Amino acid sequence: MTKVLHTLYQHGTLGLLVPGLFEGTQTVGELLQHGDTGIGTATGLDGEMVIVDGQPYLVRSDGSVNLLTHDVKVPFATVHFNDDQAESFMVENLTMEALGQKILAEHAYENVFFAVKVKGQFAQMHTRAVEGQKRPYPTLVEVAEKQALFDAENSRGTVVGYFAPEMFAGMAAPGYHLHYLDDTRQMGGHILDFKIAQAQVSLQVFENVIQHFPVNNQEFMNHKADVGGVNDQIQKAEK
């Protein structure tokens, strides 16, 4: 398999999770053909997916962390092939907000997609995982209101995620969207906040973005999207 290091691949759009299109439309096996690192969710919004070193894990609302089989389907996911030669630097005693500000203050990356990987020791890690849903599916905001929260201190692990420019709101969440998986594979999820003790930060900028649509899914094809307020609802659900 040829690894294209400058291309980001996304299946589905975050905006169409907003009204409750949670049905899986691509298998994990198909997704992994396009990347060995990334984030996403599973059918029914059943947890927070984190892909590290080609291994797809799902952090569920009951706190369990499970390795996904390749036949599991996802409604939304973003992946890329990790570049071991990507720009990296060490940081200490930084909050999530401070790291985000540091990256954009030192790099002219506000108008491009880039991957963020943070590997090391975290003094504090605060994550969430949403509860899996059954039909009829609620909205994304309604699901987010019932999320399970997890906290860890002195946790060693890996942060994986992406920065999306404001102009792509709806396709993705503008700004940073980060997930976490600890080295023991026992804790993780969608990151709400963290404080780094000491870690290596890697940044991988993408020249190309492949947006893959589930054109064989009639629910997706027939849905009439209401774009008004979508970004506000995404931001509310992501926090």
VOPAGU-2260 file (C-alpha; in pm, 1 decimal, decimal comma):
REM VOPAGU-2260
SITE   aa  ch    i         X         Y         Z
SITE  MET   A    0       0,0       0,0       0,0
SITE  THR   A    1     135,2     341,4     -99,3
SITE  LYS   A    2     126,7     584,7     191,5
SITE  VAL   A    3      34,0     933,6      73,3
SITE  LEU   A    4     164,8    1154,2     353,3
SITE  HIS   A    5      25,9    1489,2     239,3
SITE  THR   A    6    -339,2    1388,8     202,9
SITE  LEU   A    7    -617,3    1391,3     461,5
SITE  TYR   A    8    -909,5    1153,0     408,5
SITE  GLN   A    9   -1251,4    1206,8     563,0
SITE  HIS   A   10   -1558,5     986,8     538,2
SITE  GLY   A   11   -1890,1    1166,0     598,9
SITE  THR   A   12   -1926,0    1516,7     737,4
SITE  LEU   A   13   -1959,7    1634,2    1094,1
SITE  GLY   A   14   -2243,9    1864,1     988,3
SITE  LEU   A   15   -2465,6    1570,8     892,7
SITE  LEU   A   16   -2420,4    1414,2    1236,0
SITE  VAL   A   17   -2597,2    1722,2    1373,6
SITE  PRO   A   18   -2951,9    1613,8    1272,7
SITE  GLY   A   19   -2882,6    1252,1    1369,7
SITE  LEU   A   20   -2747,1    1068,1    1065,0
SITE  PHE   A   21   -2559,1     817,9    1282,3
SITE  GLU   A   22   -2581,9     504,4    1067,8
SITE  GLY   A   23   -2245,4     357,7     968,5
SITE  THR   A   24   -2172,8     393,0     596,3
SITE  GLN   A   25   -1812,1     272,8     564,7
SITE  THR   A   26   -1629,5     -17,0     728,1
SITE  VAL   A   27   -1323,4      30,6     944,9
SITE  GLY   A   28   -1135,4    -194,8     703,7
SITE  GLU   A   29   -1213,9      36,6     412,6
SITE  LEU   A   30   -1121,7     339,8     623,0
SITE  LEU   A   31    -780,4     197,2     713,2
SITE  GLN   A   32    -690,0     178,2     345,2
SITE  HIS   A   33    -663,3     558,2     361,7
SITE  GLY   A   34    -471,7     606,1     686,6
SITE  ASP   A   35    -312,3     452,1     994,2
SITE  THR   A   36    -389,0     740,6    1230,1
SITE  GLY   A   37    -712,0     926,1    1299,9
SITE  ILE   A   38   -1037,4     979,7    1486,2
SITE  GLY   A   39   -1408,0     915,8    1438,6
SITE  THR   A   40   -1706,7     731,4    1581,5
SITE  ALA   A   41   -1908,1     413,1    1517,7
SITE  THR   A   42   -2264,7     334,9    1411,8
SITE  GLY   A   43   -2516,0     496,2    1645,9
SITE  LEU   A   44   -2246,4     737,6    1767,6
SITE  ASP   A   45   -2137,9     452,2    1994,0
SITE  GLY   A   46   -1821,1     600,4    2140,2
SITE  GLU   A   47   -1506,3     783,2    2037,5
SITE  MET   A   48   -1272,7     616,6    1789,0
SITE  VAL   A   49    -896,8     665,7    1808,5
SITE  ILE   A   50    -664,3     510,8    1550,8
SITE  VAL   A   51    -300,3     481,5    1659,6
SITE  ASP   A   52     -30,8     289,0    1470,6
SITE  GLY   A   53    -294,2     139,0    1242,7
SITE  GLN   A   54    -498,2      -0,2    1533,0
SITE  PRO   A   55    -859,0     128,8    1566,2
SITE  TYR   A   56    -985,2     159,9    1924,3
SITE  LEU   A   57   -1329,6     264,2    2044,7
SITE  VAL   A   58   -1374,5     434,7    2381,6
SITE  ARG   A   59   -1734,0     378,7    2493,9
SITE  SER   A   60   -1948,7     560,3    2749,3
SITE  ASP   A   61   -1912,4     273,3    2999,6
SITE  GLY   A   62   -1537,4     342,2    3009,1
SITE  SER   A   63   -1436,1      36,4    2810,4
SITE  VAL   A   64   -1173,2      57,5    2537,5
SITE  ASN   A   65   -1210,5    -201,2    2262,8
SITE  LEU   A   66   -1008,3    -285,9    1953,8
SITE  LEU   A   67   -1247,2    -265,8    1658,9
SITE  THR   A   68   -1283,7    -538,0    1399,6
SITE  HIS   A   69   -1262,5    -433,7    1036,9
SITE  ASP   A   70   -1631,6    -501,0     970,2
SITE  VAL   A   71   -1751,1    -232,9    1213,3
SITE  LYS   A   72   -1907,7      60,2    1028,3
SITE  VAL   A   73   -1855,5     431,4    1085,8
SITE  PRO   A   74   -2074,0     730,9     992,2
SITE  PHE   A   75   -1787,5     978,4    1028,1
SITE  ALA   A   76   -1409,5     949,6    1053,7
SITE  THR   A   77   -1092,8    1133,1     954,5
SITE  VAL   A   78    -762,4     956,5     888,5
SITE  HIS   A   79    -415,3    1004,2     743,8
SITE  PHE   A   80     -88,0     817,4     717,3
SITE  ASN   A   81     145,6     927,8     993,5
SITE  ASP   A   82     470,3    1087,0     879,0
SITE  ASP   A   83     753,7     993,2    1114,7
SITE  GLN   A   84     957,0    1279,7     967,6
SITE  ALA   A   85     692,0    1545,1    1040,5
SITE  GLU   A   86     793,8    1855,6    1230,3
SITE  SER   A   87     808,1    1787,8    1603,7
SITE  PHE   A   88     908,3    1966,4    1922,4
SITE  MET   A   89     904,9    1905,7    2296,9
SITE  VAL   A   90     678,0    2093,5    2536,8
SITE  GLU   A   91     635,0    2099,7    2913,6
SITE  ASN   A   92     365,8    2224,6    3151,0
SITE  LEU   A   93     121,8    2337,8    2882,6
SITE  THR   A   94    -257,8    2333,9    2887,9
SITE  MET   A   95    -461,4    2232,2    2585,5
SITE  GLU   A   96    -553,9    2595,0    2517,9
SITE  ALA   A   97    -193,9    2713,9    2552,1
SITE  LEU   A   98     -67,6    2446,0    2313,9
SITE  GLY   A   99    -327,6    2540,2    2053,5
SITE  GLN   A  100    -232,1    2905,6    2078,5
SITE  LYS   A  101     140,4    2825,8    2061,4
SITE  ILE   A  102     100,0    2624,7    1741,4
SITE  LEU   A  103     -88,7    2898,8    1557,0
SITE  ALA   A  104     135,3    3174,5    1693,2
SITE  GLU   A  105     445,3    3000,2    1556,9
SITE  HIS   A  106     301,2    2859,8    1231,2
SITE  ALA   A  107      92,9    3014,6     951,4
SITE  TYR   A  108    -149,2    2720,9     952,4
SITE  GLU   A  109    -487,5    2886,5    1009,8
SITE  ASN   A  110    -602,4    2828,9     651,7
SITE  VAL   A  111    -501,0    2463,3     616,2
SITE  PHE   A  112    -585,9    2127,5     765,4
SITE  PHE   A  113    -313,5    1975,4     979,1
SITE  ALA   A  114    -279,7    1678,2    1210,4
SITE  VAL   A  115    -174,5    1712,6    1572,6
SITE  LYS   A  116      -8,8    1425,6    1756,3
SITE  VAL   A  117     101,5    1467,3    2117,5
SITE  LYS   A  118     280,1    1174,9    2276,8
SITE  GLY   A  119     403,5    1176,8    2635,0
SITE  GLN   A  120     303,5    1236,8    2996,4
SITE  PHE   A  121      -9,9    1430,2    3086,3
SITE  ALA   A  122     -52,1    1574,9    3434,9
SITE  GLN   A  123    -427,0    1586,4    3373,1
SITE  MET   A  124    -652,0    1444,5    3103,6
SITE  HIS   A  125   -1025,2    1519,6    3080,8
SITE  THR   A  126   -1223,6    1330,1    2815,3
SITE  ARG   A  127   -1574,0    1226,6    2724,3
SITE  ALA   A  128   -1752,2     951,7    2534,8
SITE  VAL   A  129   -2108,9     973,5    2411,7
SITE  GLU   A  130   -2358,1     692,7    2466,0
SITE  GLY   A  131   -2451,7     471,9    2172,4
SITE  GLN   A  132   -2794,0     544,5    2022,9
SITE  LYS   A  133   -3070,1     339,2    1862,7
SITE  ARG   A  134   -3322,0     446,6    1600,6
SITE  PRO   A  135   -3498,1     683,4    1590,3
SITE  TYR   A  136   -3174,8     875,8    1640,6
SITE  PRO   A  137   -3175,5    1203,2    1839,2
SITE  THR   A  138   -2974,4    1508,7    1736,9
SITE  LEU   A  139   -2602,0    1542,6    1802,7
SITE  VAL   A  140   -2658,3    1809,3    2068,7
SITE  GLU   A  141   -2907,9    1586,6    2252,9
SITE  VAL   A  142   -2657,0    1301,8    2257,1
SITE  ALA   A  143   -2375,4    1528,7    2379,2
SITE  GLU   A  144   -2584,9    1636,6    2676,7
SITE  LYS   A  145   -2570,3    1277,7    2808,7
SITE  GLN   A  146   -2197,3    1219,9    2764,0
SITE  ALA   A  147   -1987,9    1023,5    3013,1
SITE  LEU   A  148   -1687,9    1210,2    3154,6
SITE  PHE   A  149   -1347,9    1059,7    3237,5
SITE  ASP   A  150   -1049,3    1202,5    3424,0
SITE  ALA   A  151    -694,7    1078,7    3468,3
SITE  GLU   A  152    -385,0    1213,7    3639,8
SITE  ASN   A  153     -26,1    1137,5    3542,3
SITE  SER   A  154    -143,9     952,5    3234,2
SITE  ARG   A  155      95,3     848,8    2958,6
SITE  GLY   A  156     -51,5     821,9    2612,3
SITE  THR   A  157    -116,1     976,2    2272,6
SITE  VAL   A  158    -335,1    1263,6    2156,3
SITE  VAL   A  159    -448,6    1235,8    1793,5
SITE  GLY   A  160    -656,6    1487,3    1604,0
SITE  TYR   A  161    -687,1    1768,6    1356,5
SITE  PHE   A  162    -715,2    2140,7    1306,5
SITE  ALA   A  163    -976,5    2255,3    1051,6
SITE  PRO   A  164    -995,9    2609,7     911,5
SITE  GLU   A  165   -1304,6    2818,4     982,8
SITE  MET   A  166   -1398,9    2817,1     614,0
SITE  PHE   A  167   -1468,7    2440,7     634,2
SITE  ALA   A  168   -1721,2    2459,8     917,4
SITE  GLY   A  169   -1981,1    2189,0     871,3
SITE  MET   A  170   -1746,2    1955,5     691,3
SITE  ALA   A  171   -1549,3    1944,7    1015,2
SITE  ALA   A  172   -1537,9    2119,3    1350,9
SITE  PRO   A  173   -1350,1    2449,8    1307,4
SITE  GLY   A  174   -1037,3    2460,4    1520,6
SITE  TYR   A  175    -896,6    2160,0    1704,1
SITE  HIS   A  176   -1075,3    1824,2    1730,9
SITE  LEU   A  177    -866,4    1587,4    1944,7
SITE  HIS   A  178    -903,5    1235,4    2086,2
SITE  TYR   A  179    -688,5    1052,6    2343,0
SITE  LEU   A  180    -572,8     696,4    2408,8
SITE  ASP   A  181    -349,7     605,7    2701,7
SITE  ASP   A  182     -63,0     357,7    2665,5
SITE  THR   A  183    -243,8      92,0    2869,7
SITE  ARG   A  184    -544,6     108,6    2632,4
SITE  GLN   A  185    -772,9     155,8    2933,5
SITE  MET   A  186    -866,4     525,3    2912,0
SITE  GLY   A  187    -934,6     775,1    2637,0
SITE  GLY   A  188   -1204,4     958,2    2444,7
SITE  HIS   A  189   -1286,6    1294,9    2293,2
SITE  ILE   A  190   -1067,1    1549,7    2469,7
SITE  LEU   A  191   -1228,8    1831,3    2663,6
SITE  ASP   A  192    -908,3    1952,3    2830,6
SITE  PHE   A  193    -560,8    1843,0    2930,6
SITE  LYS   A  194    -237,7    1960,5    3085,7
SITE  ILE   A  195      88,1    1830,9    2947,8
SITE  ALA   A  196     365,9    1740,7    3189,9
SITE  GLN   A  197     615,5    1660,9    2914,9
SITE  ALA   A  198     541,9    1547,3    2560,7
SITE  GLN   A  199     650,2    1551,3    2198,9
SITE  VAL   A  200     420,8    1741,0    1962,8
SITE  SER   A  201     415,3    1652,8    1593,5
SITE  LEU   A  202     241,7    1858,5    1324,0
SITE  GLN   A  203     158,8    1722,0     979,9
SITE  VAL   A  204      25,2    1969,7     722,6
SITE  PHE   A  205    -193,7    1845,2     435,8
SITE  GLU   A  206    -178,1    1970,2      78,8
SITE  ASN   A  207    -486,1    1770,1     -19,3
SITE  VAL   A  208    -817,1    1675,2     142,1
SITE  ILE   A  209   -1030,4    1386,8      14,8
SITE  GLN   A  210   -1393,7    1422,9     124,3
SITE  HIS   A  211   -1569,2    1090,2      78,0
SITE  PHE   A  212   -1950,3    1085,6      69,6
SITE  PRO   A  213   -2170,7     779,2     140,9
SITE  VAL   A  214   -2351,3     800,8    -192,3
SITE  ASN   A  215   -2495,9     450,3    -157,7
SITE  ASN   A  216   -2680,7     543,5     160,7
SITE  GLN   A  217   -3029,9     667,1      72,0
SITE  GLU   A  218   -3082,5     838,7     407,3
SITE  PHE   A  219   -2777,4    1053,7     339,1
SITE  MET   A  220   -2869,8    1117,5     -21,9
SITE  ASN   A  221   -3230,7    1215,1      58,7
SITE  HIS   A  222   -3155,7    1435,2     358,7
SITE  LYS   A  223   -3225,1    1807,3     315,7
SITE  ALA   A  224   -2954,7    1976,9     517,5
SITE  ASP   A  225   -3040,3    2290,0     713,3
SITE  VAL   A  226   -2707,4    2473,2     713,7
SITE  GLY   A  227   -2831,1    2757,5     931,3
SITE  GLY   A  228   -2684,5    2722,2    1278,0
SITE  VAL   A  229   -2500,5    2397,9    1199,9
SITE  ASN   A  230   -2164,5    2535,5    1314,6
SITE  ASP   A  231   -2313,9    2663,4    1640,9
SITE  GLN   A  232   -2459,2    2318,2    1709,7
SITE  ILE   A  233   -2127,8    2149,7    1627,2
SITE  GLN   A  234   -1943,0    2378,0    1866,3
SITE  LYS   A  235   -2199,3    2312,9    2139,2
SITE  ALA   A  236   -2174,4    1935,4    2093,4
SITE  GLU   A  237   -1793,6    1936,6    2080,8
SITE  LYS   A  238   -1745,7    2112,8    2416,1
